[in-house]
């Protein structure tokens, strides 16, 4: 079977969708399926060099992140018939509509990952964009949803949040789960001291010091302001613990949060590393005392799961859609996405005994293995695509008609 994945960009700075595609495509190849990917990237982009599958970069699109691309239209028209199915990663951008136009005409089934894009938080936080989205939905995106062989959700919570977010809402929803490949050398005992030496070699200011880790995009939805304010509130309890802020972000947004940290007197308490990839990322996650993400909206949280896989407990808000699994397995702590909630996360962590923290390190890995291992979670998705039909009997369960 030949599968085409279509995604806006393969730039790792785009976050979870890129890593998710990487994990799923690897599992598809292990199953013996032929996988290719089309993206609206410049073919000379440096992040395209190391992919071990055919990549069709059709060139940069126009209209910003919307990425209008006549070149994508042309490429799909010429090549989509060579594939048995198409998997689309994302909505609200041109590439999903481009797939709909060609796949519908050529009668090629396509499967659509939402990646949290219908969460009500976006309507609340960006009300000025909501009218544009309503218009775009009515004339374009609703058709993309309606005609997909299946609309893919990673959790039941994501599916429920998306229901009737925009009208008309008609689709075939399937919860397929999500997961990651186990990081290298993390199945058994983790030598956190060795990981700490490795990471502090890259960032000497951390030598001999404990640190808690934020690793995600630097973005307003992540609750970074709450984290910095809470850390400032508890500066005495965390006087010997550095807050490491890692991740890509728009320079203006990064500067805004760095300025906030300085205003709160955290200049010597917070280390901004920029993006961390591959070895540096895994070293940070293994060495961290804990991982923290007080996000206002998180469809899945790839970095949360990566931390669990590295035996590192996670402190998250209840807007991270996998919070029930984390809390149920005692793999971390959960509070609301408020200043008080984020402060409570940090307070509760300091109140734990050494033995309780060590137990949580063990539970973190167990939680990953139980819920988020990619080999287990990819089976539903790949069975669905290979079967060419829904694994659930009621195709119009969410049709609203």
C-alpha positions as CSV (number, residue, x, y, z in Angstrom):
1,X,0.0,0.0,0.0
2,X,1.2,3.5,-0.9
3,X,0.4,6.4,1.6
4,X,0.9,10.1,1.0
5,X,1.2,12.3,4.0
6,X,0.6,16.0,3.4
7,X,1.7,18.6,6.0
8,X,2.3,22.4,5.9
9,X,6.0,22.1,6.8
10,X,8.5,19.7,8.1
11,X,10.3,22.4,10.1
12,X,10.7,20.9,13.6
13,X,10.0,24.3,15.1
14,X,6.4,23.7,14.0
15,X,6.1,21.4,17.0
16,X,3.9,18.4,17.6
17,X,2.4,17.7,14.1
18,X,5.9,17.3,12.6
19,X,7.1,14.9,15.4
20,X,3.8,13.1,15.2
21,X,4.1,12.6,11.4
22,X,7.6,11.3,11.9
23,X,6.5,8.8,14.4
24,X,3.5,7.5,12.4
25,X,5.4,7.4,9.1
26,X,8.2,5.3,10.7
27,X,5.6,2.8,12.0
28,X,3.9,2.6,8.6
29,X,7.3,1.8,7.0
30,X,7.9,-0.9,9.6
31,X,4.6,-2.4,8.6
32,X,5.9,-2.6,5.0
33,X,3.9,0.3,3.6
34,X,5.3,2.8,1.1
35,X,5.3,6.3,2.5
36,X,6.0,9.7,0.9
37,X,5.3,13.2,2.1
38,X,4.4,16.5,0.4
39,X,4.9,19.8,2.1
40,X,4.8,23.5,1.3
41,X,8.5,24.0,2.1
42,X,11.4,25.5,0.1
43,X,13.3,22.5,-1.3
44,X,16.5,24.0,0.0
45,X,15.2,24.1,3.6
46,X,17.9,22.7,5.9
47,X,15.4,20.5,7.9
48,X,14.7,18.4,4.8
49,X,18.1,16.9,4.6
50,X,17.9,13.9,6.9
51,X,14.5,12.4,6.1
52,X,14.6,8.7,5.2
53,X,11.6,8.7,2.9
54,X,10.7,10.6,-0.3
55,X,10.0,14.3,0.4
56,X,8.2,16.4,-2.1
57,X,8.8,20.1,-1.1
58,X,6.7,22.0,-3.6
59,X,8.1,25.4,-2.7
60,X,7.1,28.1,-0.2
61,X,3.4,29.2,-0.2
62,X,2.1,32.7,0.0
63,X,-0.2,34.5,2.4
64,X,1.9,33.7,5.5
65,X,1.2,30.5,7.4
66,X,-2.0,29.9,5.3
67,X,0.5,28.8,2.6
68,X,-1.5,29.1,-0.6
69,X,0.3,27.1,-3.2
70,X,-0.6,26.6,-6.8
71,X,2.5,24.3,-7.0
72,X,0.9,22.0,-4.5
73,X,-2.3,21.9,-6.6
74,X,-0.2,21.0,-9.6
75,X,1.8,18.3,-7.8
76,X,-1.3,16.7,-6.3
77,X,-3.1,16.7,-9.6
78,X,-0.1,15.0,-11.3
79,X,0.7,12.5,-8.5
80,X,-2.2,11.7,-6.1
81,X,-3.4,8.8,-8.3
82,X,-0.1,7.0,-7.4
83,X,-1.3,6.6,-3.8
84,X,-4.0,4.5,-2.2
85,X,-4.7,6.9,0.6
86,X,-3.7,10.4,1.8
87,X,-3.2,11.5,5.4
88,X,-3.5,15.2,6.1
89,X,-1.9,16.8,9.2
90,X,-3.9,19.9,10.1
91,X,-6.6,22.3,9.1
92,X,-7.1,26.1,8.6
93,X,-4.3,26.2,6.0
94,X,-4.5,25.8,2.3
95,X,-2.9,22.4,2.0
96,X,-5.9,20.6,3.5
97,X,-8.3,22.3,1.0
98,X,-5.9,21.4,-1.8
99,X,-6.0,17.8,-0.9
100,X,-9.8,17.9,-0.7
101,X,-10.1,19.4,-4.2
102,X,-7.9,16.7,-5.9
103,X,-8.7,13.7,-3.8
104,X,-12.5,14.2,-4.2
105,X,-12.1,14.5,-7.9
106,X,-9.8,11.4,-8.2
107,X,-11.8,9.4,-5.6
108,X,-8.8,8.9,-3.3
109,X,-9.6,8.4,0.4
110,X,-8.0,10.9,2.7
111,X,-7.8,11.0,6.5
112,X,-7.6,14.2,8.4
113,X,-5.7,14.9,11.7
114,X,-7.2,17.9,13.5
115,X,-4.2,18.4,15.9
116,X,-6.4,20.3,18.4
117,X,-7.3,23.1,15.9
118,X,-11.0,23.1,16.9
119,X,-10.4,23.6,20.6
120,X,-12.7,26.4,21.9
121,X,-9.7,28.1,23.5
122,X,-8.7,29.5,20.2
123,X,-12.1,31.2,19.7
124,X,-11.9,32.7,23.2
125,X,-8.3,33.9,22.9
126,X,-8.4,35.1,19.3
127,X,-12.0,36.5,18.9
128,X,-10.9,38.8,16.1
129,X,-9.9,35.8,14.0
130,X,-13.1,34.0,14.7
131,X,-15.2,35.7,12.1
132,X,-12.7,34.9,9.4
133,X,-12.6,31.3,10.5
134,X,-16.4,31.1,10.4
135,X,-16.4,32.3,6.8
136,X,-13.6,30.0,5.9
137,X,-15.3,27.1,7.6
138,X,-18.6,27.6,5.8
139,X,-17.2,27.8,2.3
140,X,-14.1,25.5,2.5
141,X,-13.1,23.7,5.7
142,X,-16.5,22.2,6.5
143,X,-16.3,20.4,3.1
144,X,-12.8,19.1,3.9
145,X,-14.1,17.7,7.2
146,X,-17.3,16.3,5.7
147,X,-15.7,14.3,2.9
148,X,-12.7,12.8,4.8
149,X,-12.8,9.1,5.1
150,X,-12.2,9.8,8.8
151,X,-11.4,12.8,10.9
152,X,-8.7,11.6,13.4
153,X,-8.6,12.7,17.0
154,X,-5.9,11.7,19.4
155,X,-8.1,11.7,22.6
156,X,-11.8,11.4,23.4
157,X,-11.4,14.8,25.1
158,X,-10.2,16.4,21.8
159,X,-13.2,14.9,20.0
160,X,-15.7,16.2,22.5
161,X,-14.1,19.7,22.5
162,X,-14.3,19.9,18.7
163,X,-17.9,18.8,18.4
164,X,-20.0,21.6,16.8
165,X,-17.1,24.1,17.3
166,X,-18.2,25.5,13.9
167,X,-21.4,24.8,11.9
168,X,-22.2,22.9,9.8
169,X,-20.3,20.2,11.6
170,X,-20.5,16.9,9.7
171,X,-17.7,14.3,9.8
172,X,-16.8,10.7,10.6
173,X,-14.8,11.0,13.9
174,X,-12.4,8.4,15.0
175,X,-10.2,8.4,18.1
176,X,-7.0,6.8,17.1
177,X,-4.8,7.6,20.0
178,X,-1.3,9.0,19.6
179,X,2.2,8.2,20.9
180,X,5.9,8.4,20.4
181,X,8.8,6.1,19.7
182,X,10.6,5.3,22.9
183,X,13.6,7.6,23.2
184,X,17.0,5.9,22.9
185,X,18.3,4.1,25.9
186,X,15.3,4.9,28.1
187,X,13.6,1.5,28.6
188,X,15.3,0.7,31.8
189,X,17.2,2.6,34.5
190,X,18.0,6.3,33.7
191,X,21.3,7.6,34.9
192,X,20.1,11.1,35.7
193,X,23.5,12.2,37.0
194,X,25.1,11.3,33.7
195,X,22.4,13.1,31.8
196,X,22.9,16.1,34.0
197,X,26.6,16.1,33.2
198,X,25.8,15.8,29.5
199,X,23.4,18.7,29.5
200,X,25.4,21.0,31.8
201,X,28.3,20.5,29.4
202,X,26.1,22.4,26.8
203,X,25.0,24.9,29.5
204,X,27.7,25.4,32.1
205,X,25.5,27.6,34.3
206,X,23.6,24.4,35.3
207,X,26.7,22.5,36.5
208,X,25.9,20.9,39.9
209,X,22.4,22.4,40.0
210,X,19.0,20.9,39.8
211,X,16.5,22.3,37.3
212,X,12.9,22.0,36.3
213,X,12.2,22.0,32.6
214,X,9.8,23.8,30.3
215,X,10.3,22.5,26.8
216,X,7.7,23.5,24.2
217,X,7.1,26.4,21.8
218,X,7.4,29.9,23.3
219,X,3.7,30.9,22.8
220,X,1.0,32.7,24.6
221,X,-1.2,29.6,24.9
222,X,1.5,27.7,26.9
223,X,0.9,29.6,30.2
224,X,4.5,30.9,30.3
225,X,3.4,34.1,32.1
226,X,1.8,31.9,34.8
227,X,4.9,29.8,35.2
228,X,7.2,32.8,35.5
229,X,4.9,34.6,38.0
230,X,4.5,31.4,40.1
231,X,8.3,30.8,40.1
232,X,8.8,34.3,41.3
233,X,6.3,33.8,44.1
234,X,8.1,30.7,45.3
235,X,11.7,32.0,44.8
236,X,12.6,30.9,48.3
237,X,11.4,27.3,47.9
238,X,13.2,27.1,44.5
239,X,16.3,29.1,45.4
240,X,18.5,26.2,44.4
241,X,16.5,25.1,41.4
242,X,17.0,26.7,37.9
243,X,14.0,27.1,35.6
244,X,15.1,26.0,32.1
245,X,12.9,27.5,29.4
246,X,13.6,25.7,26.1
247,X,11.8,25.9,22.8
248,X,11.5,27.8,19.5
249,X,9.4,30.9,19.2
250,X,8.7,34.1,17.4
251,X,11.5,36.6,18.5
252,X,9.0,39.2,19.6
253,X,7.2,36.6,21.8
254,X,10.4,35.3,23.3
255,X,11.5,38.8,24.1
256,X,8.2,39.6,25.7
257,X,8.5,36.7,28.1
258,X,12.2,37.2,28.8
259,X,11.3,40.8,29.7
260,X,8.6,39.6,32.1
261,X,11.1,37.3,33.8
262,X,13.5,40.2,34.2
263,X,10.7,42.4,35.6
264,X,10.0,39.6,38.2
265,X,13.7,39.6,39.2
266,X,14.4,36.2,37.7
267,X,17.5,37.1,35.6
268,X,19.7,34.6,37.4
269,X,17.0,32.0,38.1
270,X,15.8,31.3,34.5
271,X,17.9,29.9,31.7
272,X,16.6,30.5,28.1
273,X,18.2,27.9,25.9
274,X,16.3,28.3,22.6
275,X,15.2,25.1,20.8
276,X,16.6,21.7,21.9
277,X,16.7,18.8,19.4
278,X,17.8,15.2,19.5
279,X,20.6,14.5,21.9
280,X,20.4,17.8,23.8
281,X,16.6,17.4,24.2
282,X,16.8,13.9,25.6
283,X,19.6,14.9,27.9
284,X,17.5,17.8,29.3
285,X,14.5,15.6,29.8
286,X,16.4,12.8,31.5
287,X,18.3,15.2,33.8
288,X,15.4,17.4,34.8
289,X,13.9,17.2,38.3
290,X,10.5,17.5,36.6
291,X,8.9,18.8,33.5
292,X,6.3,21.6,33.7
293,X,3.7,22.8,31.2
294,X,0.8,25.0,32.5
295,X,-0.8,25.3,29.1
296,X,-4.2,26.9,28.3
297,X,-4.7,24.5,25.4
298,X,-2.8,21.3,24.5
299,X,-4.3,18.7,22.2
300,X,-1.9,16.0,23.2
301,X,1.5,17.3,24.3
302,X,4.3,15.4,22.5
303,X,6.9,16.9,24.9
304,X,4.8,15.8,27.9
305,X,4.8,12.2,26.6
306,X,8.5,12.4,25.7
307,X,9.3,13.4,29.3
308,X,7.2,10.5,30.7
309,X,9.1,8.1,28.4
310,X,12.3,9.5,29.9
311,X,11.1,8.6,33.5
312,X,10.5,12.3,34.3
313,X,7.4,13.4,36.1
314,X,5.2,16.1,34.5
315,X,3.4,19.0,36.2
316,X,0.7,20.1,33.8
317,X,-2.6,22.0,33.6
318,X,-5.9,20.3,33.1
319,X,-6.1,21.8,29.7
320,X,-3.5,19.3,28.5
321,X,-5.8,16.7,27.0
322,X,-3.9,13.7,28.5
323,X,-4.1,15.0,32.0
324,X,-6.5,12.2,33.2
325,X,-4.0,9.5,32.2
326,X,-1.1,11.3,33.9
327,X,-3.1,11.9,37.1
328,X,-4.6,8.4,37.1
329,X,-1.1,6.8,36.9
330,X,0.5,9.1,39.5
331,X,2.9,10.1,36.8
332,X,2.7,13.8,37.7
333,X,0.6,16.6,39.2
334,X,-2.4,18.4,37.6
335,X,-4.0,21.8,38.4
336,X,-6.1,24.4,36.6
337,X,-4.4,26.7,34.1
338,X,-4.5,29.7,36.4
339,X,-1.9,31.6,38.4
340,X,-3.1,29.9,41.6
341,X,-3.2,26.5,39.9
342,X,0.4,26.9,38.5
343,X,1.6,28.0,41.9
344,X,0.0,25.0,43.5
345,X,1.8,22.7,41.0
346,X,5.1,24.0,42.2
347,X,4.1,24.0,45.9
348,X,2.9,20.4,45.7
349,X,6.1,19.3,44.1
350,X,8.3,20.8,46.9
351,X,6.0,19.1,49.5
352,X,6.8,15.6,48.1
353,X,9.3,13.5,49.9
354,X,12.3,12.1,48.1
355,X,10.7,8.7,48.1
356,X,7.5,10.1,46.6
357,X,9.4,11.8,43.8
358,X,11.4,8.7,43.0
359,X,8.1,6.7,42.8
360,X,6.7,9.3,40.5
361,X,9.8,8.9,38.2
362,X,8.9,5.2,37.9
363,X,5.2,5.9,37.4
364,X,6.1,8.3,34.6
365,X,7.6,5.6,32.4
366,X,4.8,3.2,33.3
367,X,2.3,5.8,32.2
368,X,4.1,6.1,28.8
369,X,4.2,2.4,28.3
370,X,0.5,1.9,29.2
371,X,-1.0,4.7,27.1
372,X,1.5,6.4,24.7
373,X,3.8,3.8,23.2
374,X,3.7,4.4,19.4
375,X,3.7,0.8,18.4
376,X,0.5,0.2,20.3
377,X,-1.2,3.5,19.3
378,X,-0.3,3.3,15.6
379,X,-2.2,0.1,15.1
380,X,-5.6,1.7,15.2
381,X,-4.5,4.4,12.8
382,X,-2.8,2.0,10.3
383,X,-5.5,-0.6,10.5
384,X,-8.0,2.2,9.7
385,X,-6.0,3.5,6.7
386,X,-5.3,0.0,5.3
387,X,-8.9,-1.1,5.7
388,X,-10.2,1.9,3.8
389,X,-13.1,2.3,6.1
390,X,-14.0,3.3,9.7
391,X,-13.3,0.8,12.5
392,X,-16.5,2.0,14.2
393,X,-19.9,1.1,12.8
394,X,-21.7,4.4,12.9
395,X,-20.2,6.6,10.2
396,X,-22.5,9.6,10.8
397,X,-22.3,9.6,14.6
398,X,-21.4,13.3,14.6
399,X,-23.2,14.4,11.5
400,X,-25.8,16.5,13.3
401,X,-28.4,15.6,10.7
